[in-house]
Amino acid sequence: MSDSSEERLNELETRMAFLDDALAGLSTAEAENAQRMLAIERTLAQLRVELAALRTGLDDDVRREPPPPHY
């Protein structure tokens, strides 16, 4: 193999290694973001339950609220 071909092969192998590392980093970041999103969704669901309970406890059911005066 000539020096030029060997240099090119080394450059391509270096780039491939960099891309593999970048892909692994992106996969890790995506997995972490998915976990964060699940936690946020669980928190939101719990807050909705708590809000509904507060409205019921305060007799603040928006379905039984009278319409605004301009109707």
Phi and psi restraints in degrees (range 20) as a CNS / XPLOR table:
assign (resid 1 and name C) (resid 2 and name N)
       (resid 2 and name CA) (resid 2 and name C) 1.0 -77.8 20.0 2
assign (resid 2 and name N) (resid 2 and name CA)
       (resid 2 and name C) (resid 3 and name N) 1.0 162.9 20.0 2
assign (resid 2 and name C) (resid 3 and name N)
       (resid 3 and name CA) (resid 3 and name C) 1.0 -58.7 20.0 2
assign (resid 3 and name N) (resid 3 and name CA)
       (resid 3 and name C) (resid 4 and name N) 1.0 -40.7 20.0 2
assign (resid 3 and name C) (resid 4 and name N)
       (resid 4 and name CA) (resid 4 and name C) 1.0 -63.6 20.0 2
assign (resid 4 and name N) (resid 4 and name CA)
       (resid 4 and name C) (resid 5 and name N) 1.0 -42.9 20.0 2
assign (resid 4 and name C) (resid 5 and name N)
       (resid 5 and name CA) (resid 5 and name C) 1.0 -67.2 20.0 2
assign (resid 5 and name N) (resid 5 and name CA)
       (resid 5 and name C) (resid 6 and name N) 1.0 -39.3 20.0 2
assign (resid 5 and name C) (resid 6 and name N)
       (resid 6 and name CA) (resid 6 and name C) 1.0 -67.8 20.0 2
assign (resid 6 and name N) (resid 6 and name CA)
       (resid 6 and name C) (resid 7 and name N) 1.0 -40.5 20.0 2
assign (resid 6 and name C) (resid 7 and name N)
       (resid 7 and name CA) (resid 7 and name C) 1.0 -62.5 20.0 2
assign (resid 7 and name N) (resid 7 and name CA)
       (resid 7 and name C) (resid 8 and name N) 1.0 -43.4 20.0 2
assign (resid 7 and name C) (resid 8 and name N)
       (resid 8 and name CA) (resid 8 and name C) 1.0 -64.6 20.0 2
assign (resid 8 and name N) (resid 8 and name CA)
       (resid 8 and name C) (resid 9 and name N) 1.0 -43.1 20.0 2
assign (resid 8 and name C) (resid 9 and name N)
       (resid 9 and name CA) (resid 9 and name C) 1.0 -61.5 20.0 2
assign (resid 9 and name N) (resid 9 and name CA)
       (resid 9 and name C) (resid 10 and name N) 1.0 -43.2 20.0 2
assign (resid 9 and name C) (resid 10 and name N)
       (resid 10 and name CA) (resid 10 and name C) 1.0 -61.7 20.0 2
assign (resid 10 and name N) (resid 10 and name CA)
       (resid 10 and name C) (resid 11 and name N) 1.0 -41.4 20.0 2
assign (resid 10 and name C) (resid 11 and name N)
       (resid 11 and name CA) (resid 11 and name C) 1.0 -63.9 20.0 2
assign (resid 11 and name N) (resid 11 and name CA)
       (resid 11 and name C) (resid 12 and name N) 1.0 -43.4 20.0 2
assign (resid 11 and name C) (resid 12 and name N)
       (resid 12 and name CA) (resid 12 and name C) 1.0 -65.0 20.0 2
assign (resid 12 and name N) (resid 12 and name CA)
       (resid 12 and name C) (resid 13 and name N) 1.0 -39.7 20.0 2
assign (resid 12 and name C) (resid 13 and name N)
       (resid 13 and name CA) (resid 13 and name C) 1.0 -65.0 20.0 2
assign (resid 13 and name N) (resid 13 and name CA)
       (resid 13 and name C) (resid 14 and name N) 1.0 -37.9 20.0 2
assign (resid 13 and name C) (resid 14 and name N)
       (resid 14 and name CA) (resid 14 and name C) 1.0 -64.8 20.0 2
assign (resid 14 and name N) (resid 14 and name CA)
       (resid 14 and name C) (resid 15 and name N) 1.0 -44.8 20.0 2
assign (resid 14 and name C) (resid 15 and name N)
       (resid 15 and name CA) (resid 15 and name C) 1.0 -63.0 20.0 2
assign (resid 15 and name N) (resid 15 and name CA)
       (resid 15 and name C) (resid 16 and name N) 1.0 -41.4 20.0 2
assign (resid 15 and name C) (resid 16 and name N)
       (resid 16 and name CA) (resid 16 and name C) 1.0 -62.2 20.0 2
assign (resid 16 and name N) (resid 16 and name CA)
       (resid 16 and name C) (resid 17 and name N) 1.0 -42.4 20.0 2
assign (resid 16 and name C) (resid 17 and name N)
       (resid 17 and name CA) (resid 17 and name C) 1.0 -62.8 20.0 2
assign (resid 17 and name N) (resid 17 and name CA)
       (resid 17 and name C) (resid 18 and name N) 1.0 -41.6 20.0 2
assign (resid 17 and name C) (resid 18 and name N)
       (resid 18 and name CA) (resid 18 and name C) 1.0 -62.7 20.0 2
assign (resid 18 and name N) (resid 18 and name CA)
       (resid 18 and name C) (resid 19 and name N) 1.0 -44.1 20.0 2
assign (resid 18 and name C) (resid 19 and name N)
       (resid 19 and name CA) (resid 19 and name C) 1.0 -65.3 20.0 2
assign (resid 19 and name N) (resid 19 and name CA)
       (resid 19 and name C) (resid 20 and name N) 1.0 -39.6 20.0 2
assign (resid 19 and name C) (resid 20 and name N)
       (resid 20 and name CA) (resid 20 and name C) 1.0 -60.6 20.0 2
assign (resid 20 and name N) (resid 20 and name CA)
       (resid 20 and name C) (resid 21 and name N) 1.0 -43.5 20.0 2
assign (resid 20 and name C) (resid 21 and name N)
       (resid 21 and name CA) (resid 21 and name C) 1.0 -65.0 20.0 2
assign (resid 21 and name N) (resid 21 and name CA)
       (resid 21 and name C) (resid 22 and name N) 1.0 -42.9 20.0 2
assign (resid 21 and name C) (resid 22 and name N)
       (resid 22 and name CA) (resid 22 and name C) 1.0 -62.7 20.0 2
assign (resid 22 and name N) (resid 22 and name CA)
       (resid 22 and name C) (resid 23 and name N) 1.0 -42.3 20.0 2
assign (resid 22 and name C) (resid 23 and name N)
       (resid 23 and name CA) (resid 23 and name C) 1.0 -63.9 20.0 2
assign (resid 23 and name N) (resid 23 and name CA)
       (resid 23 and name C) (resid 24 and name N) 1.0 -41.3 20.0 2
assign (resid 23 and name C) (resid 24 and name N)
       (resid 24 and name CA) (resid 24 and name C) 1.0 -62.2 20.0 2
assign (resid 24 and name N) (resid 24 and name CA)
       (resid 24 and name C) (resid 25 and name N) 1.0 -41.2 20.0 2
assign (resid 24 and name C) (resid 25 and name N)
       (resid 25 and name CA) (resid 25 and name C) 1.0 -64.3 20.0 2
assign (resid 25 and name N) (resid 25 and name CA)
       (resid 25 and name C) (resid 26 and name N) 1.0 -40.5 20.0 2
assign (resid 25 and name C) (resid 26 and name N)
       (resid 26 and name CA) (resid 26 and name C) 1.0 -67.1 20.0 2
assign (resid 26 and name N) (resid 26 and name CA)
       (resid 26 and name C) (resid 27 and name N) 1.0 -38.4 20.0 2
assign (resid 26 and name C) (resid 27 and name N)
       (resid 27 and name CA) (resid 27 and name C) 1.0 -63.2 20.0 2
assign (resid 27 and name N) (resid 27 and name CA)
       (resid 27 and name C) (resid 28 and name N) 1.0 -42.2 20.0 2
assign (resid 27 and name C) (resid 28 and name N)
       (resid 28 and name CA) (resid 28 and name C) 1.0 -63.7 20.0 2
assign (resid 28 and name N) (resid 28 and name CA)
       (resid 28 and name C) (resid 29 and name N) 1.0 -45.2 20.0 2
assign (resid 28 and name C) (resid 29 and name N)
       (resid 29 and name CA) (resid 29 and name C) 1.0 -62.7 20.0 2
assign (resid 29 and name N) (resid 29 and name CA)
       (resid 29 and name C) (resid 30 and name N) 1.0 -39.9 20.0 2
assign (resid 29 and name C) (resid 30 and name N)
       (resid 30 and name CA) (resid 30 and name C) 1.0 -65.7 20.0 2
assign (resid 30 and name N) (resid 30 and name CA)
       (resid 30 and name C) (resid 31 and name N) 1.0 -41.1 20.0 2
assign (resid 30 and name C) (resid 31 and name N)
       (resid 31 and name CA) (resid 31 and name C) 1.0 -63.9 20.0 2
assign (resid 31 and name N) (resid 31 and name CA)
       (resid 31 and name C) (resid 32 and name N) 1.0 -41.8 20.0 2
assign (resid 31 and name C) (resid 32 and name N)
       (resid 32 and name CA) (resid 32 and name C) 1.0 -63.8 20.0 2
assign (resid 32 and name N) (resid 32 and name CA)
       (resid 32 and name C) (resid 33 and name N) 1.0 -42.4 20.0 2
assign (resid 32 and name C) (resid 33 and name N)
       (resid 33 and name CA) (resid 33 and name C) 1.0 -64.6 20.0 2
assign (resid 33 and name N) (resid 33 and name CA)
       (resid 33 and name C) (resid 34 and name N) 1.0 -37.7 20.0 2
assign (resid 33 and name C) (resid 34 and name N)
       (resid 34 and name CA) (resid 34 and name C) 1.0 -63.3 20.0 2
assign (resid 34 and name N) (resid 34 and name CA)
       (resid 34 and name C) (resid 35 and name N) 1.0 -41.7 20.0 2
assign (resid 34 and name C) (resid 35 and name N)
       (resid 35 and name CA) (resid 35 and name C) 1.0 -64.3 20.0 2
assign (resid 35 and name N) (resid 35 and name CA)
       (resid 35 and name C) (resid 36 and name N) 1.0 -42.7 20.0 2
assign (resid 35 and name C) (resid 36 and name N)
       (resid 36 and name CA) (resid 36 and name C) 1.0 -61.8 20.0 2
assign (resid 36 and name N) (resid 36 and name CA)
       (resid 36 and name C) (resid 37 and name N) 1.0 -41.7 20.0 2
assign (resid 36 and name C) (resid 37 and name N)
       (resid 37 and name CA) (resid 37 and name C) 1.0 -63.7 20.0 2
assign (resid 37 and name N) (resid 37 and name CA)
       (resid 37 and name C) (resid 38 and name N) 1.0 -41.7 20.0 2
assign (resid 37 and name C) (resid 38 and name N)
       (resid 38 and name CA) (resid 38 and name C) 1.0 -61.2 20.0 2
assign (resid 38 and name N) (resid 38 and name CA)
       (resid 38 and name C) (resid 39 and name N) 1.0 -41.9 20.0 2
assign (resid 38 and name C) (resid 39 and name N)
       (resid 39 and name CA) (resid 39 and name C) 1.0 -64.0 20.0 2
assign (resid 39 and name N) (resid 39 and name CA)
       (resid 39 and name C) (resid 40 and name N) 1.0 -41.0 20.0 2
assign (resid 39 and name C) (resid 40 and name N)
       (resid 40 and name CA) (resid 40 and name C) 1.0 -64.8 20.0 2
assign (resid 40 and name N) (resid 40 and name CA)
       (resid 40 and name C) (resid 41 and name N) 1.0 -42.5 20.0 2
assign (resid 40 and name C) (resid 41 and name N)
       (resid 41 and name CA) (resid 41 and name C) 1.0 -64.0 20.0 2
assign (resid 41 and name N) (resid 41 and name CA)
       (resid 41 and name C) (resid 42 and name N) 1.0 -40.7 20.0 2
assign (resid 41 and name C) (resid 42 and name N)
       (resid 42 and name CA) (resid 42 and name C) 1.0 -64.1 20.0 2
assign (resid 42 and name N) (resid 42 and name CA)
       (resid 42 and name C) (resid 43 and name N) 1.0 -43.0 20.0 2
assign (resid 42 and name C) (resid 43 and name N)
       (resid 43 and name CA) (resid 43 and name C) 1.0 -62.7 20.0 2
assign (resid 43 and name N) (resid 43 and name CA)
       (resid 43 and name C) (resid 44 and name N) 1.0 -43.3 20.0 2
assign (resid 43 and name C) (resid 44 and name N)
       (resid 44 and name CA) (resid 44 and name C) 1.0 -62.2 20.0 2
assign (resid 44 and name N) (resid 44 and name CA)
       (resid 44 and name C) (resid 45 and name N) 1.0 -43.4 20.0 2
assign (resid 44 and name C) (resid 45 and name N)
       (resid 45 and name CA) (resid 45 and name C) 1.0 -61.2 20.0 2
assign (resid 45 and name N) (resid 45 and name CA)
       (resid 45 and name C) (resid 46 and name N) 1.0 -43.1 20.0 2
assign (resid 45 and name C) (resid 46 and name N)
       (resid 46 and name CA) (resid 46 and name C) 1.0 -64.3 20.0 2
assign (resid 46 and name N) (resid 46 and name CA)
       (resid 46 and name C) (resid 47 and name N) 1.0 -41.0 20.0 2
assign (resid 46 and name C) (resid 47 and name N)
       (resid 47 and name CA) (resid 47 and name C) 1.0 -63.9 20.0 2
assign (resid 47 and name N) (resid 47 and name CA)
       (resid 47 and name C) (resid 48 and name N) 1.0 -36.7 20.0 2
assign (resid 47 and name C) (resid 48 and name N)
       (resid 48 and name CA) (resid 48 and name C) 1.0 -63.7 20.0 2
assign (resid 48 and name N) (resid 48 and name CA)
       (resid 48 and name C) (resid 49 and name N) 1.0 -42.0 20.0 2
assign (resid 48 and name C) (resid 49 and name N)
       (resid 49 and name CA) (resid 49 and name C) 1.0 -62.6 20.0 2
assign (resid 49 and name N) (resid 49 and name CA)
       (resid 49 and name C) (resid 50 and name N) 1.0 -45.6 20.0 2
assign (resid 49 and name C) (resid 50 and name N)
       (resid 50 and name CA) (resid 50 and name C) 1.0 -63.9 20.0 2
assign (resid 50 and name N) (resid 50 and name CA)
       (resid 50 and name C) (resid 51 and name N) 1.0 -40.0 20.0 2
assign (resid 50 and name C) (resid 51 and name N)
       (resid 51 and name CA) (resid 51 and name C) 1.0 -64.2 20.0 2
assign (resid 51 and name N) (resid 51 and name CA)
       (resid 51 and name C) (resid 52 and name N) 1.0 -42.6 20.0 2
assign (resid 51 and name C) (resid 52 and name N)
       (resid 52 and name CA) (resid 52 and name C) 1.0 -62.0 20.0 2
assign (resid 52 and name N) (resid 52 and name CA)
       (resid 52 and name C) (resid 53 and name N) 1.0 -40.4 20.0 2
assign (resid 52 and name C) (resid 53 and name N)
       (resid 53 and name CA) (resid 53 and name C) 1.0 -65.4 20.0 2
assign (resid 53 and name N) (resid 53 and name CA)
       (resid 53 and name C) (resid 54 and name N) 1.0 -40.5 20.0 2
assign (resid 53 and name C) (resid 54 and name N)
       (resid 54 and name CA) (resid 54 and name C) 1.0 -64.3 20.0 2
assign (resid 54 and name N) (resid 54 and name CA)
       (resid 54 and name C) (resid 55 and name N) 1.0 -43.3 20.0 2
assign (resid 54 and name C) (resid 55 and name N)
       (resid 55 and name CA) (resid 55 and name C) 1.0 -62.3 20.0 2
assign (resid 55 and name N) (resid 55 and name CA)
       (resid 55 and name C) (resid 56 and name N) 1.0 -42.2 20.0 2
assign (resid 55 and name C) (resid 56 and name N)
       (resid 56 and name CA) (resid 56 and name C) 1.0 -64.8 20.0 2
assign (resid 56 and name N) (resid 56 and name CA)
       (resid 56 and name C) (resid 57 and name N) 1.0 -43.1 20.0 2
assign (resid 56 and name C) (resid 57 and name N)
       (resid 57 and name CA) (resid 57 and name C) 1.0 -64.9 20.0 2
assign (resid 57 and name N) (resid 57 and name CA)
       (resid 57 and name C) (resid 58 and name N) 1.0 -32.2 20.0 2
assign (resid 57 and name C) (resid 58 and name N)
       (resid 58 and name CA) (resid 58 and name C) 1.0 -93.7 20.0 2
assign (resid 58 and name N) (resid 58 and name CA)
       (resid 58 and name C) (resid 59 and name N) 1.0 4.0 20.0 2
assign (resid 58 and name C) (resid 59 and name N)
       (resid 59 and name CA) (resid 59 and name C) 1.0 54.3 20.0 2
assign (resid 59 and name N) (resid 59 and name CA)
       (resid 59 and name C) (resid 60 and name N) 1.0 45.3 20.0 2
assign (resid 59 and name C) (resid 60 and name N)
       (resid 60 and name CA) (resid 60 and name C) 1.0 -114.5 20.0 2
assign (resid 60 and name N) (resid 60 and name CA)
       (resid 60 and name C) (resid 61 and name N) 1.0 48.2 20.0 2
assign (resid 60 and name C) (resid 61 and name N)
       (resid 61 and name CA) (resid 61 and name C) 1.0 -77.1 20.0 2
assign (resid 61 and name N) (resid 61 and name CA)
       (resid 61 and name C) (resid 62 and name N) 1.0 116.0 20.0 2
assign (resid 61 and name C) (resid 62 and name N)
       (resid 62 and name CA) (resid 62 and name C) 1.0 -63.6 20.0 2
assign (resid 62 and name N) (resid 62 and name CA)
       (resid 62 and name C) (resid 63 and name N) 1.0 -21.1 20.0 2
assign (resid 62 and name C) (resid 63 and name N)
       (resid 63 and name CA) (resid 63 and name C) 1.0 -71.4 20.0 2
assign (resid 63 and name N) (resid 63 and name CA)
       (resid 63 and name C) (resid 64 and name N) 1.0 -23.2 20.0 2
assign (resid 63 and name C) (resid 64 and name N)
       (resid 64 and name CA) (resid 64 and name C) 1.0 -100.0 20.0 2
assign (resid 64 and name N) (resid 64 and name CA)
       (resid 64 and name C) (resid 65 and name N) 1.0 4.0 20.0 2
assign (resid 64 and name C) (resid 65 and name N)
       (resid 65 and name CA) (resid 65 and name C) 1.0 -71.7 20.0 2
assign (resid 65 and name N) (resid 65 and name CA)
       (resid 65 and name C) (resid 66 and name N) 1.0 137.7 20.0 2
assign (resid 65 and name C) (resid 66 and name N)
       (resid 66 and name CA) (resid 66 and name C) 1.0 -68.6 20.0 2
assign (resid 66 and name N) (resid 66 and name CA)
       (resid 66 and name C) (resid 67 and name N) 1.0 152.9 20.0 2
assign (resid 66 and name C) (resid 67 and name N)
       (resid 67 and name CA) (resid 67 and name C) 1.0 -66.7 20.0 2
assign (resid 67 and name N) (resid 67 and name CA)
       (resid 67 and name C) (resid 68 and name N) 1.0 155.8 20.0 2
assign (resid 67 and name C) (resid 68 and name N)
       (resid 68 and name CA) (resid 68 and name C) 1.0 -60.9 20.0 2
assign (resid 68 and name N) (resid 68 and name CA)
       (resid 68 and name C) (resid 69 and name N) 1.0 159.3 20.0 2
assign (resid 68 and name C) (resid 69 and name N)
       (resid 69 and name CA) (resid 69 and name C) 1.0 -60.4 20.0 2
assign (resid 69 and name N) (resid 69 and name CA)
       (resid 69 and name C) (resid 70 and name N) 1.0 -25.2 20.0 2
assign (resid 69 and name C) (resid 70 and name N)
       (resid 70 and name CA) (resid 70 and name C) 1.0 -80.1 20.0 2
assign (resid 70 and name N) (resid 70 and name CA)
       (resid 70 and name C) (resid 71 and name N) 1.0 2.7 20.0 2
